[in-house]
Amino acid sequence: MNTKFETIQLEQKGDFAVLTISREKSLNALNLQVHTELHACLSTLKNNADKLRGLILTGAGEKAFIAGADIVEMSKMSSQEAFDFATLGQQVSLLFEELPFPVIACVNGFALGGGCEMAMSCDFIYATQTAMFGQPEVKLGLIPGFGGTQRLAKLIGRNKAKELIFTGRNIKVEEAKEMGLVVKTFETKDEMLAAAVTTLTKIGMNSPLAVSVAKRVMNEGCDLTIEDGLKVEAKYFGEIFGTADMIEGTTAFLEKRKANFNN
Ligand code: DAK
């Protein structure tokens, strides 16, 4: 896998990888280069998915996860460049959802605008006590453009999302957790990263196929009516039947041993 990038770092640790946005001087703001490199990196991970069981997304340093789209760069964009930038950003957010293994956003410090949106395109969010979330785009005469109007409403409910997006206010980690945006909080970044590895290790002991199918069904089905969502669930439930992982999992249960999904 090509892991040589300038604005991001990909570090593989056994079955897992840690992807770090590395523009610490600009609080890891997302410019075109970050998006271009993320797109290349995530496409490679998607095409080599059999080599990984999970991904952690975080920001370099202690102060920010991602402080949003790069306002300096964005302010100079033409309408066409803004459209291309938004399209690439949206493709990146979809790539996180399409990866066939879990992705945990580990939020340290500011996750604003495009940063909050990037975290929401991961499967779930861990955060430190210093984390701060917000969609301040309306303060800049913009609206969220990397899926924030959609994903935030789906995650915390439309009314709460409207209140956050219309006011553009930042929220501290306690409120983000209370709203269901954040799953777990930690004192330090190191503690959070270690916990994310522990969680991915636990998930990694389950059937990788079943985890990836569960992710796909939930991403595809959760926005449908309950009837249509159940149809998606039944379709994939049928497809997973008779697979090597299903046979190993059920056989191990009957033989009173731990399943080994590595074969
Ligand atoms: N972009 C570029 N540089 C940034 C930045 C950003 N988003 N955020 C911070 N920086 C830079 C600062 O300019 C400063 O640089 P120097 O002056 O040192 O060169 C450095 O990072 C440190 O920041 P501060 O000095 O401001 O640090 P403070 O602790 O005082 O404040 C802060 C931290 C996070 C509260 C503050 O920096 C801040 O408010 N930053 C902006 C946060 C923000 O508004 N984020 C949302 C950006 S808008 C779209 C698709 C997507 C989007 C839009 C459209 N399409 C559909 C077209 C997404 C939009 C956004 O994300």
Residues whose N, C-alpha, C, O or C-beta is under 5 A from the ligand:
A	BS01	DAK	K25 S26 L27 A29 A67 G68 A69 D70 I71 V72 A82 A86 F110 L112 G113 G114 P136 E137 L142 I143 G145 F146
